[in-house]
C-alpha cells in the first residue's frame, strides 16, 4: 500500500523486475553480510546460525517472514543509489522485493533511466550499472512504462487517481463470496487447474480490499450533509456501507455466525471475554469440549471462539459490546441468517448476558418471539430470568448469569467470591459487592487484567 501511494497521479510509471531476486541471496551472501556490514559485524558463528535459520536449500526462501527483512538490509545500498538516481532526474523511486518502480510527472520518461525505441526498452547506463553492481540483473521481459491514459499498476494496485484494486481482482473475490454464501464452498482457478477455495485466503483478500477502501475513505472530505455522519445512524451502520463493504460484512457474519467451525461466544464487553478465557484455562481438564490440553509451554487450545469488539465490528457487524448492541444483533439475526443458502449451521452462537436491568430489553424481546424455547421448558415468561439458557432461533442461544441464592439479579463479576474481589493491585481491590465504590476501587478492566488474567493460575473461580 505505502509503496503504491508514492506513485499516485503520475504521468509515467516505470516497472522493473529483478531477475531471480530471492535466488540471488544464498547462504554465503547472507552470512557474509552480517559479518562485514558495519551496523552488525557479528561473530562468524552467530552469523552462521542466523544464515542457517533464514536459508533453505542454500538460499532465502520466498514467503518466509525473514526473507524480505534480510533482503531489505542487504539491498539498502542499492535503494540509496537508485533513490539518488531518481531524484537526479525528477522521479520518485520505490522497491517492493524484486519490483522496482520509478514514476514522474514529466510528459516523457527520462531516457537516462529508461528509453524506448521501436517498442524496445533500453536501460539507462546508470540504472543498469547500479543494479549490476548490487549483484542483480533486470528482467527485460517484465519491463514496462505505463502512461497516464492507460491503467497504471504498482505492485497490484491501480494508482492513476487513487489506490485501488484491479476490477478483475474484485470481480473474482465477489464471485467467490457469492458461491460460498450459496453453496458453502467456492472454486479457485490456479495454473494447475481449479482447486477448492480456502476461506482463510478469501478472508485475507477481503481484508486487503477493505484496507484500500478504508484508506480512500479516510482521504475523503467529510460529507456536507450531516445525515451521513456515523453518530446519526446509531447501531445500524448498513446505510454507510459501500457495495464492497456490504460483501465483506456478509462474509464476516457468514464466517462468525453462520458457518462458524467453533461455537461463537458474544459477551457484553471485553472484560467478560477475559473472565471466561481465564476460567477455561484453569478448568480446561474438566471441560474437554471447551479446551484441549496441549503442552506445558502452550497449556490449552480453545475449542470455542470469542468475538473481540472494535470499531470495525461496529462498522461491519453492528457489534460493539453492551446490551443495546446485542439487542440489535438479536433483532437482525433472522434477517441476516436467511440471506445464505449454504448448508445449515452446525455450531451455536451463544450470547452471555448479565442477569440484571441491562438485559431487560433483550429478555422482553424474547417474550415476543414465537421461536424462543426456554430450558427448562416449563418456565413461564415472567420467570425467564431463572432460565438456564434460551434457544432463540436457528443456531442462536442466550445464557444469563444465574440469579443468586435470594433470586436477585447478578452480573458476571458477582460470580467471584470475596477472596478474589479483595485481591489487590497497586493498593486497590475490586471490593465486596456491598462495599464497592467505582470511584476508588479497581475498574472492571483493571480487575480483569491484573487480578483475573494475571493471577489465573492461583485462583479458584466460583461458577
C-alpha positions in Angstrom: 0.0 0.0 0.0 2.6 2.5 1.1 4.7 1.5 -1.9 1.9 2.2 -4.4 1.0 5.6 -2.7 4.3 7.1 -3.8 3.3 6.9 -7.4 -0.2 8.3 -7.4 -1.2 10.8 -10.2 2.0 10.5 -12.2 2.2 10.9 -16.0 4.6 8.0 -16.4 5.2 4.9 -14.3 8.1 2.6 -15.0 8.1 -1.0 -13.6 11.2 -3.1 -13.5 11.6 -6.6 -12.2 14.9 -8.0 -10.8 15.6 -11.4 -12.3 15.8 -14.4 -9.8 15.7 -12.0 -6.9 15.5 -14.4 -3.9 17.8 -16.9 -5.5 20.5 -14.2 -5.5 20.6 -14.4 -1.7 22.5 -17.6 -1.0 23.8 -18.8 2.4 27.2 -17.3 1.9 25.8 -13.9 0.9 23.5 -13.7 4.0 26.3 -14.9 6.3 28.9 -12.6 4.8 26.6 -9.5 5.2 26.1 -10.0 8.9 29.8 -10.4 9.4 31.0 -7.5 7.2 28.3 -4.9 7.5 29.3 -2.0 9.8 25.9 -2.0 11.5 26.3 -5.6 12.6 29.8 -7.0 12.4 28.6 -10.2 14.1 30.8 -13.0 15.3 31.1 -15.5 12.4 29.5 -18.3 14.5 26.4 -16.1 15.2 26.2 -15.0 11.6 26.3 -18.7 10.5 23.4 -19.6 12.9 21.3 -16.7 11.5 22.0 -17.7 8.0 21.1 -21.3 8.8 17.8 -20.3 10.3 16.9 -17.9 7.4 18.1 -20.0 4.4 16.5 -23.1 3.0 18.3 -25.2 0.3 21.1 -22.7 0.3 19.0 -19.6 -0.4 16.4 -17.3 1.2 13.0 -18.9 0.5 10.2 -16.8 -0.9 7.4 -16.5 1.5 9.4 -16.7 4.7 8.9 -13.8 7.1 12.7 -13.5 7.4 13.4 -13.1 3.7 12.0 -9.6 3.0 13.7 -8.2 6.1 17.1 -9.6 5.3 16.8 -8.7 1.6 16.0 -5.1 2.5 19.0 -5.0 4.8 21.3 -6.3 2.1 19.9 -4.1 -0.7 19.8 -1.0 1.3 22.8 0.5 -0.5 21.1 -0.3 -3.9 18.0 1.6 -2.7 20.1 4.6 -1.7 21.8 4.7 -5.2 18.5 4.3 -7.1 16.7 6.9 -5.0 19.6 9.3 -5.7 19.3 8.5 -9.4 15.5 9.1 -9.3 16.0 12.5 -7.6 18.6 13.5 -10.2 16.0 13.1 -13.0 12.9 14.4 -11.1 11.5 10.9 -10.5 10.1 9.0 -7.5 11.6 5.7 -6.6 10.4 2.7 -4.6 11.1 -1.0 -4.3 9.0 -3.9 -3.0 11.1 -7.1 -3.0 12.0 -7.6 -6.7 9.6 -4.9 -8.0 11.3 -1.6 -8.7 9.1 1.4 -9.6 10.1 4.9 -10.9 7.5 7.5 -11.7 7.5 11.1 -12.9 5.2 14.0 -13.6 7.2 14.8 -16.8 5.4 14.3 -20.1 8.2 11.9 -21.2 10.1 9.4 -19.1 13.8 10.4 -18.7 15.8 8.4 -21.2 18.8 8.4 -18.7 16.8 5.9 -16.6 14.8 4.1 -19.3 14.5 4.8 -23.0 12.2 3.3 -25.6 12.9 2.8 -29.3 10.7 0.9 -31.8 8.8 -0.8 -29.0 12.0 -1.9 -27.2 13.0 -0.6 -23.8 16.7 0.5 -23.4 18.1 0.6 -19.9 19.9 3.8 -18.9 23.6 3.2 -18.2 23.5 4.5 -14.6 20.5 2.3 -13.8 22.0 -0.8 -15.3 25.3 -0.1 -13.6 23.8 0.4 -10.1 21.7 -2.8 -10.4 24.5 -5.0 -11.7 26.9 -3.5 -9.0 24.4 -4.8 -6.4 24.6 -8.3 -7.9 21.3 -8.3 -9.8 20.1 -8.1 -13.4 17.0 -6.7 -15.0 14.3 -9.0 -16.3 13.7 -7.2 -19.6 10.6 -9.2 -20.3 8.8 -7.6 -17.4 10.0 -4.0 -18.0 7.2 -1.6 -19.0 6.3 2.1 -18.9 2.7 2.8 -18.1 1.2 6.1 -19.3 -1.4 8.3 -17.7 -4.1 7.5 -20.3 -3.7 3.8 -19.6 -4.1 1.7 -16.4 -1.1 2.3 -14.1 -0.3 -0.7 -11.9 2.2 -0.7 -9.0 2.6 -3.9 -7.0 -1.0 -5.0 -7.8 -2.7 -1.6 -7.1 -4.0 0.9 -9.6 -2.5 4.3 -9.0 -3.9 6.6 -11.7 -6.0 8.8 -9.4 -6.3 6.9 -6.1 -5.0 3.5 -4.9 -7.5 0.8 -5.9 -7.5 -2.9 -6.6 -7.9 -4.2 -10.1 -11.5 -4.6 -11.3 -10.9 -8.3 -12.2 -9.4 -8.9 -8.8 -12.6 -7.7 -7.1 -14.9 -9.5 -9.5 -13.1 -12.8 -8.7 -13.4 -12.2 -4.9 -17.0 -11.2 -5.1 -18.0 -14.2 -7.2 -16.1 -16.5 -4.8 -18.1 -14.9 -1.9 -21.4 -15.4 -3.8 -20.6 -19.1 -4.3 -19.6 -19.5 -0.7 -22.8 -17.9 0.6 -24.9 -20.1 -1.8 -23.2 -23.5 -1.5 -20.8 -23.3 1.4 -17.7 -23.7 -0.9 -16.1 -22.0 -3.9 -13.5 -22.8 -6.6 -10.2 -21.0 -7.1 -8.5 -21.1 -10.5 -4.8 -21.8 -10.4 -2.1 -22.5 -13.0 -2.6 -26.2 -12.2 -6.4 -26.1 -12.7 -9.4 -25.5 -10.4 -9.0 -26.2 -6.7 -11.2 -25.9 -3.7 -11.0 -22.4 -2.3 -9.7 -21.6 1.1 -11.9 -19.4 3.3 -8.8 -18.0 5.2 -7.3 -16.9 1.9 -10.6 -15.3 0.9 -10.7 -13.5 4.2 -7.2 -12.1 3.5 -8.2 -10.9 0.1 -11.3 -9.1 1.5 -9.2 -7.5 4.2 -6.8 -6.3 1.6 -9.6 -4.7 -0.4 -11.0 -3.2 2.8 -7.6 -1.8 3.7 -7.5 0.0 0.3 -11.2 1.2 0.7 -10.6 2.4 4.3 -7.6 4.4 3.2 -9.6 6.1 0.4 -12.5 6.7 2.7 -10.1 8.4 5.2 -8.9 10.8 2.4 -12.4 11.9 1.5 -13.7 15.2 2.8 -16.4 15.0 5.4 -19.8 14.9 3.8 -21.7 18.2 3.8 -25.0 16.6 4.7 -24.9 15.7 8.5 -27.3 12.8 7.9 -24.4 10.7 6.6 -22.4 11.1 9.9 -21.9 7.8 11.8 -23.4 9.1 15.0 -26.7 9.8 13.3 -27.1 6.1 12.4 -26.9 4.6 15.8 -26.3 0.9 15.7 -27.5 0.5 12.1 -24.4 1.3 10.0 -25.7 -0.6 6.9 -26.6 2.6 5.0 -23.0 3.7 5.3 -21.5 0.6 3.6 -20.4 0.6 0.0 -21.1 -2.4 -2.2 -17.7 -3.9 -1.4 -18.2 -3.3 2.3 -21.6 -5.0 2.2 -20.0 -8.1 0.7 -17.3 -8.0 3.4 -19.9 -7.6 6.1 -21.8 -10.6 4.8 -18.6 -12.6 4.7 -17.8 -11.8 8.4 -21.3 -12.7 9.5 -21.1 -15.9 7.5 -17.8 -16.9 9.0 -18.5 -15.9 12.6 -22.2 -16.8 13.0 -23.4 -19.0 10.1 -20.5 -21.3 9.1 -18.5 -20.9 12.3 -16.4 -24.0 12.8 -16.3 -23.5 16.6 -19.1 -22.3 18.9 -19.0 -18.4 18.9 -19.3 -16.6 22.2 -20.6 -13.0 22.3 -20.3 -11.2 25.7 -21.3 -7.7 26.7 -17.8 -6.4 26.9 -14.1 -7.2 26.6 -13.7 -7.9 30.3 -16.2 -10.7 30.1 -14.1 -12.3 27.4 -11.1 -12.2 29.8 -13.1 -13.7 32.6 -14.3 -16.6 30.5 -11.0 -17.3 28.8 -9.2 -17.3 32.2 -11.8 -19.6 33.7 -11.5 -22.1 30.8 -7.7 -22.1 31.1 -8.0 -23.0 34.8 -10.7 -25.7 34.3 -9.7 -27.0 30.9 -9.1 -30.5 32.1 -12.7 -30.6 33.5 -14.3 -29.3 30.3 -12.8 -31.0 27.3 -15.5 -29.6 25.0 -14.2 -26.1 25.7 -10.5 -26.6 25.5 -7.8 -29.1 24.7 -4.8 -29.5 27.0 -1.6 -29.3 24.9 1.9 -28.8 26.2 3.4 -27.1 29.3 4.5 -24.2 27.1 1.1 -23.8 25.4 -1.2 -25.3 28.1 -4.5 -25.3 26.3 -6.2 -24.6 23.0 -9.7 -23.0 22.9 -12.4 -25.1 21.2 -14.6 -22.0 21.1 -14.1 -18.5 19.7 -14.8 -15.1 21.1 -15.8 -12.0 19.2 -13.4 -9.2 20.1 -15.2 -5.9 19.7 -13.6 -3.0 17.8 -14.6 -0.1 15.6 -14.5 -2.5 12.6 -17.0 -4.9 14.2 -19.2 -1.9 14.9 -19.0 -0.7 11.3 -19.4 -4.1 9.6 -21.5 -6.1 12.1 -23.2 -3.5 14.3 -21.5 -5.1 17.2 -19.6 -3.1 19.8 -20.4 -4.6 23.2 -23.1 -3.6 25.6 -26.7 -4.9 25.8 -28.1 -2.4 23.3 -25.8 -3.6 20.5 -26.6 -7.3 21.4 -30.3 -6.5 21.4 -30.0 -5.1 17.9 -28.0 -8.1 16.9 -30.7 -10.5 18.1 -33.4 -8.4 16.3 -31.5 -8.7 13.0 -30.2 -12.2 13.3 -33.0 -13.9 11.3 -32.8 -11.4 8.5 -29.0 -12.0 8.1 -29.4 -15.7 8.5 -31.9 -16.0 5.7 -29.6 -14.3 3.2 -27.4 -17.5 3.0 -28.4 -20.7 1.1 -25.4 -22.7 2.2 -25.8 -25.8 4.4 -27.3 -25.0 7.7 -25.0 -24.1 10.6 -23.5 -26.8 12.7 -22.2 -24.7 15.6 -24.0 -22.4 18.0 -23.7 -18.7 18.5 -24.1 -18.0 22.3 -24.7 -14.6 23.8 -23.7 -14.4 27.5 -25.5 -11.6 29.4 -25.6 -10.2 32.9 -28.9 -11.1 34.6 -29.7 -7.6 35.6 -31.5 -4.5 34.4 -29.2 -4.1 31.4 -30.6 -7.2 29.8 -34.3 -6.4 30.3 -34.8 -5.2 26.7 -33.4 -8.4 25.4 -35.5 -10.6 27.7 -38.6 -8.5 26.8 -37.8 -9.2 23.2 -37.5 -12.9 23.8 -41.0 -13.0 25.3 -42.4 -11.7 22.0 -40.7 -14.3 19.8 -42.6 -17.5 18.9 -39.3 -19.2 18.0 -37.9 -19.0 21.6 -37.5 -22.1 23.7 -36.5 -21.9 27.3 -34.6 -24.5 29.3 -36.2 -25.8 31.4 -39.2 -25.7 29.1 -41.7 -25.4 31.9 -40.7 -21.8 32.7 -43.4 -19.1 32.4 -42.5 -15.8 30.7 -42.5 -14.0 34.0 -39.7 -16.4 35.2 -37.4 -16.0 32.2 -34.6 -14.7 34.5 -34.5 -18.2 36.0 -33.8 -19.9 32.7 -30.6 -22.0 32.3 -30.5 -20.8 28.7 -32.7 -19.8 25.7 -32.7 -21.2 22.2 -33.7 -18.0 20.3 -33.8 -19.1 16.7 -31.6 -21.0 14.2 -28.2 -21.5 15.9 -28.6 -18.5 18.3 -28.7 -19.1 22.1 -28.7 -16.8 25.1 -27.3 -17.6 28.5 -28.0 -15.3 31.5 -25.8 -15.3 34.7 -27.6 -17.3 37.4 -29.6 -15.5 40.0 -28.1 -15.5 43.4 -29.5 -17.5 46.4 -32.1 -14.8 47.1 -33.2 -14.8 43.4 -31.7 -11.4 43.0 -30.2 -10.0 39.8 -26.5 -10.7 39.1 -23.7 -9.7 36.8 -20.7 -11.7 35.8 -18.4 -10.1 38.5 -20.8 -11.4 41.2 -19.7 -15.0 40.3 -16.3 -14.3 42.0 -16.1 -14.7 45.8 -14.9 -12.0 48.1 -11.4 -13.6 48.5 -10.8 -12.9 44.8 -12.5 -9.5 44.7 -10.3 -8.4 47.6 -7.0 -9.2 45.9 -5.0 -6.0 45.5 -3.3 -4.3 42.6 -1.4 -1.1 43.3 -3.1 -0.9 46.7 -6.6 -1.2 45.3 -9.1 -4.0 45.1 -12.4 -4.7 43.2 -14.1 -4.9 46.7 -17.0 -6.8 48.0 -20.5 -6.3 46.4 -21.9 -4.3 49.4 -18.9 -2.0 49.8 -17.9 -1.5 46.1 -17.2 2.1 45.1 -16.4 2.6 41.5 -14.7 6.0 42.2 -12.0 4.5 44.4 -11.9 0.7 43.7 -10.3 -1.1 40.8 -12.1 -0.7 37.5 -13.5 -3.8 35.7 -10.7 -3.6 33.2 -8.0 -3.5 35.8 -9.7 -6.3 37.8 -10.0 -8.5 34.7 -6.4 -7.9 33.5 -4.4 -7.6 36.7 -6.3 -9.9 39.0 -8.1 -12.5 37.0 -5.9 -12.9 33.9 -2.5 -12.2 35.6 -3.2 -14.4 38.6 -5.4 -17.0 37.0 -3.1 -19.9 37.9 -3.6 -19.1 41.6 -7.4 -18.5 41.5 -10.3 -20.8 42.0 -13.4 -19.3 40.3 -16.8 -19.9 41.7 -19.2 -20.9 38.9 
